[in-house]
């Protein structure tokens, strides 16, 4: 009899098509690395109004196991897709993954060990970001406990990308807010989530020697859509504390 997973990899898909194939291979490398160190990991994948090609790639992918979850939904919203998957997740820990990016194989394992060492109020992000596609660049994300973190920066920019890893209870207590471009004028759900969790006492850290390879696109990107529609971040208790 198989035991419940320790980690749930929440993977959101919609129109990635064939790009989803290599993404799942990358996350599978993370899973294999973690499981070799005793951290059983499940995939919880959402197909949110997904294209036929994306559905075909995911449902026939060799990395899928019988105990992984694939859910067809029609929220047409990244935040609601993540929240749905987190509700379905069985792991003690949750990591969020976008459907067309890649990740260093030590990502899951480093995050779990970090939370075990530093406590359940710790949220992890990749230490190094490497962008490719429409933009080729790299940068280090700041650790909240380092000298490079300045709270005031969060008033004008998001310091951490949407790839987050924490106890599942954190995501349940602070779900992502709806952020459909052009609908309400509000956007940047991950920026808001970062602010709200800091205001609640959580600490955003970077997992040492971890990397996220982020695909940059001229079209089809949620951040680009928010920028083009002039979206702003919703009010947060964090702004009252700075």
C-alpha positions in Angstrom: 0.0 0.0 0.0 1.4 3.4 -1.0 1.8 6.1 1.6 0.4 9.6 1.2 2.9 12.0 -0.4 5.0 14.4 1.6 5.1 16.9 -1.2 2.4 18.0 -3.8 3.8 19.6 -6.9 1.0 21.9 -8.1 1.4 22.4 -11.9 -1.0 24.7 -13.8 -1.5 24.2 -17.5 -3.7 25.9 -20.1 -2.2 26.5 -23.5 1.4 25.3 -23.3 1.1 22.6 -25.9 4.2 20.7 -26.6 6.2 22.9 -24.3 4.5 21.1 -21.4 6.4 17.9 -22.3 9.8 19.2 -21.2 8.4 21.0 -18.2 7.0 17.8 -16.8 10.4 16.1 -17.5 12.1 18.9 -15.5 9.6 18.5 -12.6 10.0 14.7 -12.8 13.8 15.2 -12.2 12.9 17.2 -9.1 10.6 14.4 -8.0 13.2 11.7 -8.6 15.8 13.7 -6.7 13.5 14.3 -3.7 12.2 10.7 -3.6 15.7 9.3 -3.6 16.0 11.3 -0.3 12.8 10.0 1.2 10.4 12.7 0.1 7.5 11.1 -1.8 6.0 13.5 -4.2 2.8 13.7 -6.2 1.8 15.8 -9.2 -1.4 17.7 -9.0 -2.0 19.1 -12.5 -4.8 21.4 -13.6 -5.9 21.8 -17.2 -7.7 25.1 -17.1 -9.7 25.5 -20.3 -6.7 23.7 -21.9 -6.0 23.3 -25.6 -6.4 19.9 -27.1 -2.6 19.7 -27.7 -1.9 20.6 -24.0 -4.4 17.9 -22.9 -2.8 15.3 -25.1 0.7 16.1 -24.0 -0.2 15.9 -20.3 -2.5 12.9 -20.3 0.0 10.8 -22.3 3.1 11.9 -20.6 5.5 9.1 -19.4 6.2 11.0 -16.1 2.6 10.6 -14.9 2.0 7.9 -12.3 -1.3 6.2 -11.3 -1.5 8.2 -8.1 -0.9 11.6 -9.7 -3.9 13.9 -10.2 -5.0 15.6 -13.4 -8.0 17.8 -13.2 -9.9 19.4 -16.1 -11.4 22.7 -14.9 -12.7 25.9 -16.6 -11.9 28.8 -14.2 -9.9 30.7 -16.9 -7.9 32.1 -14.0 -4.4 31.1 -12.7 -5.2 31.9 -9.1 -8.3 29.8 -8.9 -6.5 27.0 -10.7 -3.8 27.0 -8.1 -6.3 27.2 -5.2 -8.3 24.3 -6.7 -5.2 22.1 -7.0 -4.0 23.0 -3.5 -7.4 21.9 -2.1 -6.9 18.6 -3.8 -3.3 18.2 -2.8 -2.5 15.4 -0.3 1.1 16.5 0.6 2.2 18.3 3.8 4.1 20.7 1.5 3.1 22.4 -1.7 5.3 23.8 -4.5 3.8 25.8 -7.3 5.1 25.2 -10.8 4.2 27.0 -14.1 3.6 24.9 -17.1 6.4 26.0 -19.4 9.3 26.6 -17.1 12.2 24.4 -15.9 13.7 23.9 -12.4 16.9 22.6 -10.9 16.5 19.1 -9.7 17.3 19.9 -6.1 14.4 22.4 -5.8 11.8 20.3 -3.9 14.4 18.7 -1.6 16.1 21.9 -0.6 12.8 23.6 0.2 11.6 20.8 2.5 14.9 20.6 4.3 14.8 24.4 4.7 11.4 24.4 6.2 12.3 21.5 8.5 15.3 23.6 9.7 13.8 27.1 9.9 10.2 26.3 10.8 6.7 26.3 9.3 6.5 30.1 8.8 9.1 29.9 6.1 8.3 30.3 2.4 10.9 29.4 -0.2 11.7 30.8 -3.7 14.5 29.8 -6.1 17.8 31.6 -5.4 18.6 32.2 -9.0 16.3 33.2 -11.9 17.4 32.6 -15.5 15.1 34.1 -18.2 15.0 32.8 -21.7 12.9 33.3 -24.8 11.9 36.9 -25.4 14.3 38.0 -22.7 17.7 36.5 -21.9 18.8 37.5 -18.4 19.6 36.2 -14.9 19.3 37.6 -11.4 19.4 36.6 -7.8 16.2 36.9 -5.7 16.6 38.5 -2.3 16.3 36.5 0.9 14.1 38.4 3.4 16.7 37.9 6.1 19.6 39.3 4.1 20.8 42.8 3.7 19.5 42.9 0.2 15.9 42.9 1.3 14.2 46.3 1.5 10.5 46.2 2.5 9.7 49.5 0.7 10.6 47.8 -2.6 7.4 45.8 -2.5 5.4 49.0 -2.8 6.5 49.3 -6.4 7.7 45.9 -7.5 7.4 42.2 -6.8 10.6 40.8 -5.3 9.9 37.1 -5.9 8.5 35.1 -8.8 5.4 33.0 -8.6 7.3 29.8 -7.9 6.7 29.4 -4.2 7.2 26.5 -1.8 5.6 26.2 1.7 3.5 24.1 4.0 0.2 23.4 2.4 -1.5 25.1 5.4 0.0 28.5 4.3 -1.6 28.3 0.9 -5.0 27.3 2.5 -4.9 30.2 4.9 -3.9 32.7 2.3 -5.4 31.6 -1.1 -4.5 33.4 -4.3 -6.9 36.2 -5.3 -8.6 36.2 -8.7 -6.6 38.2 -11.3 -8.2 37.9 -14.7 -6.6 40.6 -17.0 -8.9 43.5 -17.9 -11.7 42.3 -15.6 -11.4 44.2 -12.3 -8.3 46.4 -12.8 -6.4 44.3 -10.2 -3.6 41.9 -11.0 -0.3 40.4 -10.0 -1.7 37.7 -7.7 1.8 36.4 -6.7 2.9 39.9 -5.7 -0.1 40.3 -3.5 0.3 36.8 -2.0 3.9 37.7 -1.1 2.8 40.9 0.6 -0.1 39.4 2.5 2.0 36.5 3.8 4.8 38.8 5.0 2.1 40.9 6.8 0.9 37.8 8.5 4.4 37.0 9.8 5.7 34.6 7.2 9.3 34.9 6.0 10.3 34.6 2.4 13.7 32.8 1.9 15.7 31.6 -1.1 16.7 28.0 -1.2 20.4 27.8 -1.7 21.7 26.6 -5.1 18.3 26.4 -6.7 17.3 27.8 -10.1 14.2 28.5 -12.0 14.5 28.8 -15.8 11.6 31.1 -16.7 10.3 31.3 -20.2 9.6 34.9 -21.3 6.9 35.4 -24.0 5.7 38.5 -25.9 2.1 37.0 -25.9 0.3 34.6 -23.6 2.0 35.8 -20.4 -0.2 36.8 -17.5 2.2 39.4 -16.4 2.4 40.9 -19.9 -1.4 41.0 -20.0 -1.6 42.8 -16.6 0.9 45.3 -17.8 -1.0 46.0 -21.1 -4.3 46.5 -19.2 -2.7 48.8 -16.6 -3.5 46.5 -13.7 -2.5 47.4 -10.1 -2.0 45.2 -7.1 -4.9 44.9 -4.6 -4.7 46.6 -1.2 -2.6 44.6 1.3 -2.1 44.8 5.1 1.6 44.9 4.3 1.2 48.4 2.9 0.0 49.6 6.2 3.1 48.2 7.9 5.8 49.8 5.7 
